[in-house]
Amino acid sequence: MQRNFRATCQRQPLLRAPARLSRPSRNSNSKTPTAFASSKATPAKAMPAITRLELYDDPHSEYSAKVKVAMHAKGLCWATLPVPCGGTRSPDFLAINPLGKIPVLCVTFDDGRRESVFESEVILELLEELFPQPPLLPAEPLARSKARLISRYHDLYLEPALRRLYGMVAPSGGHSKQEVQEAVAAFTARLSELESLLPPDRTLALTDDNQLTLADCGYPALFLYTELLLPVLLGRCGRPSDGCSEQQQVLPPRLRRWRTALWGHPAVQAVLAELRPAAEEWLAGRSRS
């Protein structure tokens, strides 16, 4: 159940400005560098209250799903905005996000200011700072770095390998059996790399207490598209097209356990309820083209 957004905002502590650091001593006679010392912190200016969150997204998008998993996990309410006519490369949308990508989170403050934030990883970090409870990052610094690593692995390595498979779904694409096999092999190699990054004794990415972290948010959509795409592509290469057996063959045991835990989480279920029909519709259309 989502909590009232305005009440959620009011319960969150305001961000604090970091203390300034004094410059090191420039005494040329000193043989050892003077350590940095924290000067007296300047009082932070109170941030205006947030009155509204809005999200430009696409129901098919992995990266939109990643943001929505985090927002559901934090119990936030938001409004979905349609992409302007003409798509993400239209002048109207480029005025919102010059990169021409979704998702875009629009934040409205009670002083009337409205800011747009883009890139899913940046959006998640902002949400964690604005709404720290429940946390998506562990308290311990090394564990936080691990969560960020697994999240970035999705964006930089695994999702691009999956994206390569999207263009091979359409029979009219002209890809040879060998090209498809090589692309699938490259993707499965990335899956094995991912498994090596995960602690072996957890159910979620880093936890086993049903508490999502930043490391989890990008993977529900990726596992869904893996389930949908690989039976089609491997079947085209002469292998069985049964979805369950292909998942068993492709996902290593630790990733299968993680996927099961993810799909049992309420925040993930809310996102998959929208994403799965959209992804299945997209796949059916591509398979006929």
Phi, psi and omega in degrees: 000127181283141177276158176300129188295316182298318178295323179298316180298318184293337181276348186274139176291147178288154177291148178248142177285139179290153177294145176284154177253136177285154179289149176293154180298140178255020179295114185291343180277348182281129181271342179242140181295142177282133181293149173296142178232140180286128174273175181296129184292139174283132181303135182284141175283131182298131180279137177302151179291146177273129182252341185200140170243135178226147186227120167280120181211172177234130183298344179271347195281129173298318186286327172296318179300321179302314180293319183291327174301315180296319182291320175296318181299329180269000177071029183272154173251143179207163175255140177270132180253137176285144174293135181304155178305132183107349174086189187286348177259008178286154178304323181296318181283324178297335175290337178273312178225104181300342178280346178068037182230158170244157006278161171229127176260125177254125183246124179252133181254163184286353174269007178094350181287144179227123183242144177253134180235131181228172192078118188302320182294322177294319178299316181296320178295321178295314179301322180294325179283321182284324185230076189289351180240133350289147187285146172257356177239136178297164181284326185280132187304316180293323177294325176296318179295325178294318178299318179293322179299312182294323176295317180290331177300320176302310187288321190266334188236309189279312181297319175301325177292324176289320181300328177299330181284335182305315183288353182262359182289317183292126178301333182280001183290340176079017180278136180284162176303320180294319179299317180295315180299319180294320180292319177295319179297321178295321179294314181294330175295322177294324177299319178295321176299317179300316180302324181291342180275345187267143172296134188287343188255025179244163176262314171276189183301310184234352186230167173225028180244023179067017177262108179294150171235176176305329182295336185272332199297326184277348193269336177303315180293321179296317179294325177295312180295328175299315180299323184277321188280316190296321176301322179294312184289317180290326175297325178291336178270007176095007177260162182303147183254016177288124187300316183295315182294325179292321177299318179298322182286324190270314183278124174299160186305318182296323180288326176296319178295320178296314180301316180299317179294319179299312185289348174269355183275136182303321180295320179290319179300322179297321180286317181294332178300329177268321187288318186300310179299323179294318180292320179294321177296316179298315182296319179297319178293318180293324183291339179268351187273000000 
